[in-house]
Amino acid sequence: MKNIAVTIEDGVYRKARRKAAALDTSVSQVVAAYLRSWTSEEGFMRYRAKKLRNILALVSEHRQPGLAAPGSREELYAERLR
C-alpha cells in the first residue's frame, strides 16, 4: 500500500473528521474508497456523466431566450418564411 499526502483547509479537515467519526470510519478510509470508485471504469463513467450534467446545466442557465432555442422543424421554417 502507498501513503499519500493531501493538503486541505483546516476547516474542511475538521468537518471531514467529524463526519467520518459520525460514520464510524476515518478520513483516510473515505478518501481511499473514493479513489477506488473514481479509478474503476464504472466509477469514472459516473464521474464524467456528473461533470457533463453540470456543464449542461450551466449552459442552460446562461442561454439567452430566443437564441438557438430548440423548436420543431415547422417552427424553424415558419420563422424563416416570415
PyMOL Python script that loads the backbone (N, CA, C, O; Angstrom):
from pymol import cmd

cmd.read_pdbstr("""\
ATOM      1  N   MET A   1       0.832  -1.180   0.000  1.00  0.00           N
ATOM      2  CA  MET A   1       0.000   0.000   0.000  1.00  0.00           C
ATOM      3  C   MET A   1       0.875   1.241   0.000  1.00  0.00           C
ATOM      4  O   MET A   1       1.983   1.234   0.538  1.00  0.00           O
ATOM      5  N   LYS A   2       0.371   2.299  -0.604  1.00  0.00           N
ATOM      6  CA  LYS A   2       1.075   3.572  -0.667  1.00  0.00           C
ATOM      7  C   LYS A   2       0.378   4.588   0.219  1.00  0.00           C
ATOM      8  O   LYS A   2      -0.842   4.569   0.378  1.00  0.00           O
ATOM      9  N   ASN A   3       1.168   5.463   0.783  1.00  0.00           N
ATOM     10  CA  ASN A   3       0.634   6.599   1.521  1.00  0.00           C
ATOM     11  C   ASN A   3       0.691   7.823   0.626  1.00  0.00           C
ATOM     12  O   ASN A   3       1.626   7.977  -0.160  1.00  0.00           O
ATOM     13  N   ILE A   4      -0.307   8.701   0.739  1.00  0.00           N
ATOM     14  CA  ILE A   4      -0.290   9.960   0.003  1.00  0.00           C
ATOM     15  C   ILE A   4      -0.511  11.095   0.987  1.00  0.00           C
ATOM     16  O   ILE A   4      -1.109  10.913   2.048  1.00  0.00           O
ATOM     17  N   ALA A   5      -0.022  12.260   0.619  1.00  0.00           N
ATOM     18  CA  ALA A   5      -0.242  13.460   1.434  1.00  0.00           C
ATOM     19  C   ALA A   5      -1.178  14.376   0.666  1.00  0.00           C
ATOM     20  O   ALA A   5      -0.988  14.620  -0.525  1.00  0.00           O
ATOM     21  N   VAL A   6      -2.174  14.873   1.350  1.00  0.00           N
ATOM     22  CA  VAL A   6      -3.158  15.769   0.738  1.00  0.00           C
ATOM     23  C   VAL A   6      -3.229  17.018   1.592  1.00  0.00           C
ATOM     24  O   VAL A   6      -3.335  16.933   2.816  1.00  0.00           O
ATOM     25  N   THR A   7      -3.173  18.174   0.956  1.00  0.00           N
ATOM     26  CA  THR A   7      -3.269  19.439   1.680  1.00  0.00           C
ATOM     27  C   THR A   7      -4.672  20.010   1.486  1.00  0.00           C
ATOM     28  O   THR A   7      -5.123  20.228   0.362  1.00  0.00           O
ATOM     29  N   ILE A   8      -5.354  20.249   2.619  1.00  0.00           N
ATOM     30  CA  ILE A   8      -6.689  20.842   2.574  1.00  0.00           C
ATOM     31  C   ILE A   8      -6.786  21.903   3.660  1.00  0.00           C
ATOM     32  O   ILE A   8      -5.962  21.956   4.574  1.00  0.00           O
ATOM     33  N   GLU A   9      -7.799  22.738   3.544  1.00  0.00           N
ATOM     34  CA  GLU A   9      -8.011  23.805   4.524  1.00  0.00           C
ATOM     35  C   GLU A   9      -8.358  23.210   5.886  1.00  0.00           C
ATOM     36  O   GLU A   9      -8.969  22.145   5.970  1.00  0.00           O
ATOM     37  N   ASP A  10      -7.965  23.903   6.941  1.00  0.00           N
ATOM     38  CA  ASP A  10      -8.204  23.429   8.307  1.00  0.00           C
ATOM     39  C   ASP A  10      -9.680  23.155   8.573  1.00  0.00           C
ATOM     40  O   ASP A  10     -10.032  22.123   9.144  1.00  0.00           O
ATOM     41  N   GLY A  11     -10.541  24.079   8.159  1.00  0.00           N
ATOM     42  CA  GLY A  11     -11.977  23.914   8.398  1.00  0.00           C
ATOM     43  C   GLY A  11     -12.538  22.690   7.697  1.00  0.00           C
ATOM     44  O   GLY A  11     -13.368  21.973   8.255  1.00  0.00           O
ATOM     45  N   VAL A  12     -12.092  22.454   6.489  1.00  0.00           N
ATOM     46  CA  VAL A  12     -12.551  21.286   5.733  1.00  0.00           C
ATOM     47  C   VAL A  12     -12.099  20.009   6.440  1.00  0.00           C
ATOM     48  O   VAL A  12     -12.862  19.050   6.553  1.00  0.00           O
ATOM     49  N   TYR A  13     -10.862  20.006   6.910  1.00  0.00           N
ATOM     50  CA  TYR A  13     -10.338  18.836   7.615  1.00  0.00           C
ATOM     51  C   TYR A  13     -11.141  18.540   8.882  1.00  0.00           C
ATOM     52  O   TYR A  13     -11.481  17.388   9.151  1.00  0.00           O
ATOM     53  N   ARG A  14     -11.439  19.576   9.652  1.00  0.00           N
ATOM     54  CA  ARG A  14     -12.206  19.377  10.887  1.00  0.00           C
ATOM     55  C   ARG A  14     -13.596  18.815  10.591  1.00  0.00           C
ATOM     56  O   ARG A  14     -14.059  17.895  11.266  1.00  0.00           O
ATOM     57  N   LYS A  15     -14.258  19.377   9.578  1.00  0.00           N
ATOM     58  CA  LYS A  15     -15.591  18.885   9.212  1.00  0.00           C
ATOM     59  C   LYS A  15     -15.524  17.443   8.712  1.00  0.00           C
ATOM     60  O   LYS A  15     -16.390  16.629   9.034  1.00  0.00           O
ATOM     61  N   ALA A  16     -14.499  17.132   7.928  1.00  0.00           N
ATOM     62  CA  ALA A  16     -14.346  15.772   7.404  1.00  0.00           C
ATOM     63  C   ALA A  16     -14.111  14.780   8.536  1.00  0.00           C
ATOM     64  O   ALA A  16     -14.671  13.684   8.519  1.00  0.00           O
ATOM     65  N   ARG A  17     -13.300  15.145   9.510  1.00  0.00           N
ATOM     66  CA  ARG A  17     -13.040  14.243  10.645  1.00  0.00           C
ATOM     67  C   ARG A  17     -14.317  13.998  11.442  1.00  0.00           C
ATOM     68  O   ARG A  17     -14.594  12.868  11.842  1.00  0.00           O
ATOM     69  N   ARG A  18     -15.097  15.062  11.675  1.00  0.00           N
ATOM     70  CA  ARG A  18     -16.348  14.899  12.419  1.00  0.00           C
ATOM     71  C   ARG A  18     -17.329  14.005  11.659  1.00  0.00           C
ATOM     72  O   ARG A  18     -17.960  13.120  12.237  1.00  0.00           O
ATOM     73  N   LYS A  19     -17.443  14.252  10.356  1.00  0.00           N
ATOM     74  CA  LYS A  19     -18.376  13.457   9.554  1.00  0.00           C
ATOM     75  C   LYS A  19     -17.929  12.000   9.488  1.00  0.00           C
ATOM     76  O   LYS A  19     -18.754  11.092   9.597  1.00  0.00           O
ATOM     77  N   ALA A  20     -16.641  11.774   9.311  1.00  0.00           N
ATOM     78  CA  ALA A  20     -16.122  10.407   9.271  1.00  0.00           C
ATOM     79  C   ALA A  20     -16.362   9.708  10.609  1.00  0.00           C
ATOM     80  O   ALA A  20     -16.761   8.543  10.637  1.00  0.00           O
ATOM     81  N   ALA A  21     -16.123  10.409  11.712  1.00  0.00           N
ATOM     82  CA  ALA A  21     -16.339   9.822  13.031  1.00  0.00           C
ATOM     83  C   ALA A  21     -17.807   9.452  13.224  1.00  0.00           C
ATOM     84  O   ALA A  21     -18.120   8.413  13.805  1.00  0.00           O
ATOM     85  N   ALA A  22     -18.697  10.300  12.738  1.00  0.00           N
ATOM     86  CA  ALA A  22     -20.128  10.012  12.857  1.00  0.00           C
ATOM     87  C   ALA A  22     -20.507   8.760  12.073  1.00  0.00           C
ATOM     88  O   ALA A  22     -21.475   8.079  12.410  1.00  0.00           O
ATOM     89  N   LEU A  23     -19.739   8.460  11.025  1.00  0.00           N
ATOM     90  CA  LEU A  23     -19.990   7.271  10.205  1.00  0.00           C
ATOM     91  C   LEU A  23     -19.119   6.095  10.628  1.00  0.00           C
ATOM     92  O   LEU A  23     -19.071   5.071   9.947  1.00  0.00           O
ATOM     93  N   ASP A  24     -18.427   6.250  11.766  1.00  0.00           N
ATOM     94  CA  ASP A  24     -17.560   5.204  12.315  1.00  0.00           C
ATOM     95  C   ASP A  24     -16.482   4.772  11.314  1.00  0.00           C
ATOM     96  O   ASP A  24     -16.240   3.581  11.116  1.00  0.00           O
ATOM     97  N   THR A  25     -15.849   5.757  10.695  1.00  0.00           N
ATOM     98  CA  THR A  25     -14.763   5.499   9.756  1.00  0.00           C
ATOM     99  C   THR A  25     -13.718   6.581   9.942  1.00  0.00           C
ATOM    100  O   THR A  25     -13.774   7.337  10.911  1.00  0.00           O
ATOM    101  N   SER A  26     -12.768   6.663   9.028  1.00  0.00           N
ATOM    102  CA  SER A  26     -11.738   7.693   9.086  1.00  0.00           C
ATOM    103  C   SER A  26     -11.701   8.456   7.772  1.00  0.00           C
ATOM    104  O   SER A  26     -12.219   7.989   6.758  1.00  0.00           O
ATOM    105  N   VAL A  27     -11.091   9.620   7.797  1.00  0.00           N
ATOM    106  CA  VAL A  27     -10.945  10.411   6.571  1.00  0.00           C
ATOM    107  C   VAL A  27     -10.125   9.614   5.562  1.00  0.00           C
ATOM    108  O   VAL A  27     -10.432   9.623   4.370  1.00  0.00           O
ATOM    109  N   SER A  28      -9.086   8.927   6.029  1.00  0.00           N
ATOM    110  CA  SER A  28      -8.255   8.114   5.126  1.00  0.00           C
ATOM    111  C   SER A  28      -9.083   7.038   4.426  1.00  0.00           C
ATOM    112  O   SER A  28      -8.925   6.812   3.227  1.00  0.00           O
ATOM    113  N   GLN A  29      -9.961   6.378   5.172  1.00  0.00           N
ATOM    114  CA  GLN A  29     -10.797   5.340   4.571  1.00  0.00           C
ATOM    115  C   GLN A  29     -11.782   5.925   3.563  1.00  0.00           C
ATOM    116  O   GLN A  29     -12.057   5.308   2.535  1.00  0.00           O
ATOM    117  N   VAL A  30     -12.313   7.110   3.852  1.00  0.00           N
ATOM    118  CA  VAL A  30     -13.234   7.768   2.932  1.00  0.00           C
ATOM    119  C   VAL A  30     -12.517   8.128   1.636  1.00  0.00           C
ATOM    120  O   VAL A  30     -13.037   7.903   0.544  1.00  0.00           O
ATOM    121  N   VAL A  31     -11.313   8.692   1.769  1.00  0.00           N
ATOM    122  CA  VAL A  31     -10.535   9.071   0.580  1.00  0.00           C
ATOM    123  C   VAL A  31     -10.157   7.826  -0.221  1.00  0.00           C
ATOM    124  O   VAL A  31     -10.249   7.831  -1.448  1.00  0.00           O
ATOM    125  N   ALA A  32      -9.738   6.769   0.456  1.00  0.00           N
ATOM    126  CA  ALA A  32      -9.365   5.533  -0.238  1.00  0.00           C
ATOM    127  C   ALA A  32     -10.557   4.951  -0.998  1.00  0.00           C
ATOM    128  O   ALA A  32     -10.411   4.508  -2.137  1.00  0.00           O
ATOM    129  N   ALA A  33     -11.743   4.949  -0.367  1.00  0.00           N
ATOM    130  CA  ALA A  33     -12.945   4.436  -1.034  1.00  0.00           C
ATOM    131  C   ALA A  33     -13.293   5.289  -2.254  1.00  0.00           C
ATOM    132  O   ALA A  33     -13.665   4.763  -3.303  1.00  0.00           O
ATOM    133  N   TYR A  34     -13.170   6.605  -2.108  1.00  0.00           N
ATOM    134  CA  TYR A  34     -13.446   7.494  -3.233  1.00  0.00           C
ATOM    135  C   TYR A  34     -12.484   7.213  -4.390  1.00  0.00           C
ATOM    136  O   TYR A  34     -12.905   7.128  -5.544  1.00  0.00           O
ATOM    137  N   LEU A  35     -11.214   7.070  -4.086  1.00  0.00           N
ATOM    138  CA  LEU A  35     -10.220   6.825  -5.142  1.00  0.00           C
ATOM    139  C   LEU A  35     -10.444   5.472  -5.814  1.00  0.00           C
ATOM    140  O   LEU A  35     -10.261   5.343  -7.024  1.00  0.00           O
ATOM    141  N   ARG A  36     -10.841   4.458  -5.030  1.00  0.00           N
ATOM    142  CA  ARG A  36     -11.158   3.160  -5.648  1.00  0.00           C
ATOM    143  C   ARG A  36     -12.322   3.311  -6.615  1.00  0.00           C
ATOM    144  O   ARG A  36     -12.276   2.789  -7.729  1.00  0.00           O
ATOM    145  N   SER A  37     -13.366   4.022  -6.200  1.00  0.00           N
ATOM    146  CA  SER A  37     -14.537   4.226  -7.056  1.00  0.00           C
ATOM    147  C   SER A  37     -14.181   5.048  -8.285  1.00  0.00           C
ATOM    148  O   SER A  37     -14.573   4.718  -9.404  1.00  0.00           O
ATOM    149  N   TRP A  38     -13.439   6.113  -8.064  1.00  0.00           N
ATOM    150  CA  TRP A  38     -13.088   7.041  -9.150  1.00  0.00           C
ATOM    151  C   TRP A  38     -12.218   6.375 -10.208  1.00  0.00           C
ATOM    152  O   TRP A  38     -12.338   6.678 -11.395  1.00  0.00           O
ATOM    153  N   THR A  39     -11.344   5.471  -9.781  1.00  0.00           N
ATOM    154  CA  THR A  39     -10.440   4.835 -10.738  1.00  0.00           C
ATOM    155  C   THR A  39     -11.034   3.596 -11.386  1.00  0.00           C
ATOM    156  O   THR A  39     -10.468   3.086 -12.353  1.00  0.00           O
ATOM    157  N   SER A  40     -12.161   3.094 -10.882  1.00  0.00           N
ATOM    158  CA  SER A  40     -12.822   1.984 -11.564  1.00  0.00           C
ATOM    159  C   SER A  40     -13.494   2.536 -12.812  1.00  0.00           C
ATOM    160  O   SER A  40     -13.857   3.712 -12.859  1.00  0.00           O
ATOM    161  N   GLU A  41     -13.657   1.704 -13.806  1.00  0.00           N
ATOM    162  CA  GLU A  41     -14.263   2.144 -15.065  1.00  0.00           C
ATOM    163  C   GLU A  41     -15.674   2.684 -14.841  1.00  0.00           C
ATOM    164  O   GLU A  41     -16.027   3.745 -15.356  1.00  0.00           O
ATOM    165  N   GLU A  42     -16.475   1.953 -14.072  1.00  0.00           N
ATOM    166  CA  GLU A  42     -17.849   2.383 -13.810  1.00  0.00           C
ATOM    167  C   GLU A  42     -17.868   3.683 -13.011  1.00  0.00           C
ATOM    168  O   GLU A  42     -18.646   4.590 -13.305  1.00  0.00           O
ATOM    169  N   GLY A  43     -17.016   3.766 -12.011  1.00  0.00           N
ATOM    170  CA  GLY A  43     -16.946   4.978 -11.202  1.00  0.00           C
ATOM    171  C   GLY A  43     -16.508   6.176 -12.020  1.00  0.00           C
ATOM    172  O   GLY A  43     -17.035   7.277 -11.858  1.00  0.00           O
ATOM    173  N   PHE A  44     -15.543   5.960 -12.898  1.00  0.00           N
ATOM    174  CA  PHE A  44     -15.058   7.047 -13.742  1.00  0.00           C
ATOM    175  C   PHE A  44     -16.147   7.506 -14.707  1.00  0.00           C
ATOM    176  O   PHE A  44     -16.280   8.701 -14.972  1.00  0.00           O
ATOM    177  N   MET A  45     -16.921   6.568 -15.229  1.00  0.00           N
ATOM    178  CA  MET A  45     -18.005   6.942 -16.143  1.00  0.00           C
ATOM    179  C   MET A  45     -19.073   7.747 -15.404  1.00  0.00           C
ATOM    180  O   MET A  45     -19.611   8.709 -15.954  1.00  0.00           O
ATOM    181  N   ARG A  46     -19.388   7.360 -14.151  1.00  0.00           N
ATOM    182  CA  ARG A  46     -20.340   8.153 -13.358  1.00  0.00           C
ATOM    183  C   ARG A  46     -19.797   9.554 -13.111  1.00  0.00           C
ATOM    184  O   ARG A  46     -20.533  10.538 -13.184  1.00  0.00           O
ATOM    185  N   TYR A  47     -18.490   9.634 -12.814  1.00  0.00           N
ATOM    186  CA  TYR A  47     -17.840  10.924 -12.580  1.00  0.00           C
ATOM    187  C   TYR A  47     -17.941  11.804 -13.829  1.00  0.00           C
ATOM    188  O   TYR A  47     -18.291  12.980 -13.731  1.00  0.00           O
ATOM    189  N   ARG A  48     -17.640  11.244 -14.994  1.00  0.00           N
ATOM    190  CA  ARG A  48     -17.720  12.015 -16.246  1.00  0.00           C
ATOM    191  C   ARG A  48     -19.151  12.419 -16.562  1.00  0.00           C
ATOM    192  O   ARG A  48     -19.385  13.535 -17.027  1.00  0.00           O
ATOM    193  N   ALA A  49     -20.115  11.533 -16.319  1.00  0.00           N
ATOM    194  CA  ALA A  49     -21.524  11.848 -16.570  1.00  0.00           C
ATOM    195  C   ALA A  49     -21.977  12.990 -15.671  1.00  0.00           C
ATOM    196  O   ALA A  49     -22.715  13.873 -16.109  1.00  0.00           O
ATOM    197  N   LYS A  50     -21.539  12.975 -14.417  1.00  0.00           N
ATOM    198  CA  LYS A  50     -21.909  14.056 -13.494  1.00  0.00           C
ATOM    199  C   LYS A  50     -21.322  15.383 -13.968  1.00  0.00           C
ATOM    200  O   LYS A  50     -22.008  16.405 -13.952  1.00  0.00           O
ATOM    201  N   LYS A  51     -20.058  15.373 -14.389  1.00  0.00           N
ATOM    202  CA  LYS A  51     -19.428  16.595 -14.893  1.00  0.00           C
ATOM    203  C   LYS A  51     -20.172  17.110 -16.120  1.00  0.00           C
ATOM    204  O   LYS A  51     -20.387  18.315 -16.255  1.00  0.00           O
ATOM    205  N   LEU A  52     -20.564  16.205 -17.015  1.00  0.00           N
ATOM    206  CA  LEU A  52     -21.300  16.608 -18.213  1.00  0.00           C
ATOM    207  C   LEU A  52     -22.650  17.214 -17.849  1.00  0.00           C
ATOM    208  O   LEU A  52     -23.057  18.216 -18.436  1.00  0.00           O
ATOM    209  N   ARG A  53     -23.352  16.609 -16.879  1.00  0.00           N
ATOM    210  CA  ARG A  53     -24.631  17.185 -16.437  1.00  0.00           C
ATOM    211  C   ARG A  53     -24.425  18.584 -15.864  1.00  0.00           C
ATOM    212  O   ARG A  53     -25.238  19.476 -16.103  1.00  0.00           O
ATOM    213  N   ASN A  54     -23.347  18.781 -15.111  1.00  0.00           N
ATOM    214  CA  ASN A  54     -23.059  20.105 -14.554  1.00  0.00           C
ATOM    215  C   ASN A  54     -22.806  21.124 -15.656  1.00  0.00           C
ATOM    216  O   ASN A  54     -23.290  22.254 -15.581  1.00  0.00           O
ATOM    217  N   ILE A  55     -22.058  20.737 -16.669  1.00  0.00           N
ATOM    218  CA  ILE A  55     -21.775  21.642 -17.794  1.00  0.00           C
ATOM    219  C   ILE A  55     -23.070  21.988 -18.523  1.00  0.00           C
ATOM    220  O   ILE A  55     -23.315  23.154 -18.834  1.00  0.00           O
ATOM    221  N   LEU A  56     -23.891  20.988 -18.793  1.00  0.00           N
ATOM    222  CA  LEU A  56     -25.158  21.247 -19.498  1.00  0.00           C
ATOM    223  C   LEU A  56     -26.077  22.140 -18.670  1.00  0.00           C
ATOM    224  O   LEU A  56     -26.784  22.981 -19.226  1.00  0.00           O
ATOM    225  N   ALA A  57     -26.077  21.972 -17.368  1.00  0.00           N
ATOM    226  CA  ALA A  57     -26.897  22.825 -16.505  1.00  0.00           C
ATOM    227  C   ALA A  57     -26.404  24.263 -16.569  1.00  0.00           C
ATOM    228  O   ALA A  57     -27.210  25.192 -16.615  1.00  0.00           O
ATOM    229  N   LEU A  58     -25.091  24.455 -16.573  1.00  0.00           N
ATOM    230  CA  LEU A  58     -24.542  25.806 -16.676  1.00  0.00           C
ATOM    231  C   LEU A  58     -24.913  26.458 -18.002  1.00  0.00           C
ATOM    232  O   LEU A  58     -25.270  27.635 -18.048  1.00  0.00           O
ATOM    233  N   VAL A  59     -24.824  25.688 -19.071  1.00  0.00           N
ATOM    234  CA  VAL A  59     -25.174  26.219 -20.389  1.00  0.00           C
ATOM    235  C   VAL A  59     -26.643  26.612 -20.410  1.00  0.00           C
ATOM    236  O   VAL A  59     -26.992  27.671 -20.929  1.00  0.00           O
ATOM    237  N   SER A  60     -27.502  25.775 -19.854  1.00  0.00           N
ATOM    238  CA  SER A  60     -28.938  26.077 -19.826  1.00  0.00           C
ATOM    239  C   SER A  60     -29.230  27.339 -19.020  1.00  0.00           C
ATOM    240  O   SER A  60     -30.087  28.137 -19.403  1.00  0.00           O
ATOM    241  N   GLU A  61     -28.523  27.522 -17.911  1.00  0.00           N
ATOM    242  CA  GLU A  61     -28.739  28.703 -17.074  1.00  0.00           C
ATOM    243  C   GLU A  61     -28.336  29.991 -17.776  1.00  0.00           C
ATOM    244  O   GLU A  61     -28.945  31.037 -17.549  1.00  0.00           O
ATOM    245  N   HIS A  62     -27.327  29.928 -18.618  1.00  0.00           N
ATOM    246  CA  HIS A  62     -26.779  31.138 -19.219  1.00  0.00           C
ATOM    247  C   HIS A  62     -27.249  31.390 -20.649  1.00  0.00           C
ATOM    248  O   HIS A  62     -26.859  32.378 -21.271  1.00  0.00           O
ATOM    249  N   ARG A  63     -28.080  30.502 -21.164  1.00  0.00           N
ATOM    250  CA  ARG A  63     -28.568  30.678 -22.523  1.00  0.00           C
ATOM    251  C   ARG A  63     -29.567  31.822 -22.565  1.00  0.00           C
ATOM    252  O   ARG A  63     -30.444  31.929 -21.708  1.00  0.00           O
ATOM    253  N   GLN A  64     -29.425  32.673 -23.566  1.00  0.00           N
ATOM    254  CA  GLN A  64     -30.346  33.793 -23.706  1.00  0.00           C
ATOM    255  C   GLN A  64     -31.623  33.310 -24.388  1.00  0.00           C
ATOM    256  O   GLN A  64     -31.562  32.550 -25.354  1.00  0.00           O
ATOM    257  N   PRO A  65     -32.774  33.747 -23.891  1.00  0.00           N
ATOM    258  CA  PRO A  65     -34.036  33.317 -24.501  1.00  0.00           C
ATOM    259  C   PRO A  65     -34.097  33.704 -25.971  1.00  0.00           C
ATOM    260  O   PRO A  65     -33.721  34.811 -26.355  1.00  0.00           O
ATOM    261  N   GLY A  66     -34.571  32.786 -26.772  1.00  0.00           N
ATOM    262  CA  GLY A  66     -34.750  33.064 -28.187  1.00  0.00           C
ATOM    263  C   GLY A  66     -33.533  32.777 -29.042  1.00  0.00           C
ATOM    264  O   GLY A  66     -33.659  32.669 -30.262  1.00  0.00           O
ATOM    265  N   LEU A  67     -32.381  32.653 -28.453  1.00  0.00           N
ATOM    266  CA  LEU A  67     -31.184  32.359 -29.237  1.00  0.00           C
ATOM    267  C   LEU A  67     -30.916  30.865 -29.230  1.00  0.00           C
ATOM    268  O   LEU A  67     -30.725  30.261 -28.174  1.00  0.00           O
ATOM    269  N   ALA A  68     -30.903  30.284 -30.398  1.00  0.00           N
ATOM    270  CA  ALA A  68     -30.633  28.866 -30.567  1.00  0.00           C
ATOM    271  C   ALA A  68     -31.551  28.003 -29.706  1.00  0.00           C
ATOM    272  O   ALA A  68     -31.178  26.921 -29.253  1.00  0.00           O
ATOM    273  N   ALA A  69     -32.762  28.515 -29.496  1.00  0.00           N
ATOM    274  CA  ALA A  69     -33.724  27.739 -28.715  1.00  0.00           C
ATOM    275  C   ALA A  69     -34.234  26.594 -29.569  1.00  0.00           C
ATOM    276  O   ALA A  69     -34.522  26.793 -30.749  1.00  0.00           O
ATOM    277  N   PRO A  70     -34.350  25.418 -29.013  1.00  0.00           N
ATOM    278  CA  PRO A  70     -34.839  24.299 -29.810  1.00  0.00           C
ATOM    279  C   PRO A  70     -36.306  24.493 -30.168  1.00  0.00           C
ATOM    280  O   PRO A  70     -37.073  25.084 -29.408  1.00  0.00           O
ATOM    281  N   GLY A  71     -36.668  24.005 -31.296  1.00  0.00           N
ATOM    282  CA  GLY A  71     -38.053  24.087 -31.731  1.00  0.00           C
ATOM    283  C   GLY A  71     -38.312  23.015 -32.761  1.00  0.00           C
ATOM    284  O   GLY A  71     -37.399  22.303 -33.179  1.00  0.00           O
ATOM    285  N   SER A  72     -39.544  22.906 -33.160  1.00  0.00           N
ATOM    286  CA  SER A  72     -39.864  21.899 -34.164  1.00  0.00           C
ATOM    287  C   SER A  72     -39.370  22.392 -35.523  1.00  0.00           C
ATOM    288  O   SER A  72     -39.103  23.578 -35.715  1.00  0.00           O
ATOM    289  N   ARG A  73     -39.259  21.479 -36.426  1.00  0.00           N
ATOM    290  CA  ARG A  73     -38.803  21.809 -37.781  1.00  0.00           C
ATOM    291  C   ARG A  73     -39.751  22.823 -38.431  1.00  0.00           C
ATOM    292  O   ARG A  73     -39.320  23.759 -39.103  1.00  0.00           O
ATOM    293  N   GLU A  74     -41.031  22.612 -38.214  1.00  0.00           N
ATOM    294  CA  GLU A  74     -42.025  23.509 -38.799  1.00  0.00           C
ATOM    295  C   GLU A  74     -41.883  24.926 -38.236  1.00  0.00           C
ATOM    296  O   GLU A  74     -41.993  25.906 -38.973  1.00  0.00           O
ATOM    297  N   GLU A  75     -41.640  25.028 -36.934  1.00  0.00           N
ATOM    298  CA  GLU A  75     -41.459  26.348 -36.328  1.00  0.00           C
ATOM    299  C   GLU A  75     -40.225  27.061 -36.888  1.00  0.00           C
ATOM    300  O   GLU A  75     -40.247  28.269 -37.126  1.00  0.00           O
ATOM    301  N   LEU A  76     -39.174  26.312 -37.088  1.00  0.00           N
ATOM    302  CA  LEU A  76     -37.948  26.910 -37.622  1.00  0.00           C
ATOM    303  C   LEU A  76     -38.164  27.443 -39.034  1.00  0.00           C
ATOM    304  O   LEU A  76     -37.741  28.554 -39.353  1.00  0.00           O
ATOM    305  N   TYR A  77     -38.824  26.649 -39.883  1.00  0.00           N
ATOM    306  CA  TYR A  77     -39.074  27.104 -41.249  1.00  0.00           C
ATOM    307  C   TYR A  77     -40.098  28.237 -41.295  1.00  0.00           C
ATOM    308  O   TYR A  77     -39.968  29.148 -42.113  1.00  0.00           O
ATOM    309  N   ALA A  78     -41.096  28.197 -40.446  1.00  0.00           N
ATOM    310  CA  ALA A  78     -42.088  29.271 -40.411  1.00  0.00           C
ATOM    311  C   ALA A  78     -41.422  30.580 -40.033  1.00  0.00           C
ATOM    312  O   ALA A  78     -41.767  31.632 -40.570  1.00  0.00           O
ATOM    313  N   GLU A  79     -40.479  30.523 -39.123  1.00  0.00           N
ATOM    314  CA  GLU A  79     -39.743  31.720 -38.704  1.00  0.00           C
ATOM    315  C   GLU A  79     -38.950  32.297 -39.881  1.00  0.00           C
ATOM    316  O   GLU A  79     -38.885  33.516 -40.039  1.00  0.00           O
ATOM    317  N   ARG A  80     -38.357  31.452 -40.693  1.00  0.00           N
ATOM    318  CA  ARG A  80     -37.567  31.912 -41.834  1.00  0.00           C
ATOM    319  C   ARG A  80     -38.428  32.507 -42.939  1.00  0.00           C
ATOM    320  O   ARG A  80     -37.984  33.396 -43.667  1.00  0.00           O
ATOM    321  N   LEU A  81     -39.657  32.020 -43.066  1.00  0.00           N
ATOM    322  CA  LEU A  81     -40.504  32.469 -44.155  1.00  0.00           C
ATOM    323  C   LEU A  81     -41.232  33.766 -43.839  1.00  0.00           C
ATOM    324  O   LEU A  81     -41.839  34.352 -44.735  1.00  0.00           O
ATOM    325  N   ARG A  82     -41.194  34.219 -42.637  1.00  0.00           N
ATOM    326  CA  ARG A  82     -41.899  35.470 -42.278  1.00  0.00           C
ATOM    327  C   ARG A  82     -41.220  36.670 -42.828  1.00  0.00           C
ATOM    328  O   ARG A  82     -41.682  37.791 -42.618  1.00  0.00           O
TER     329      ARG A  82
END
""", "prot")
cmd.dss("prot")
cmd.show_as("cartoon", "prot")
cmd.util.cbc("prot")
cmd.orient("prot")
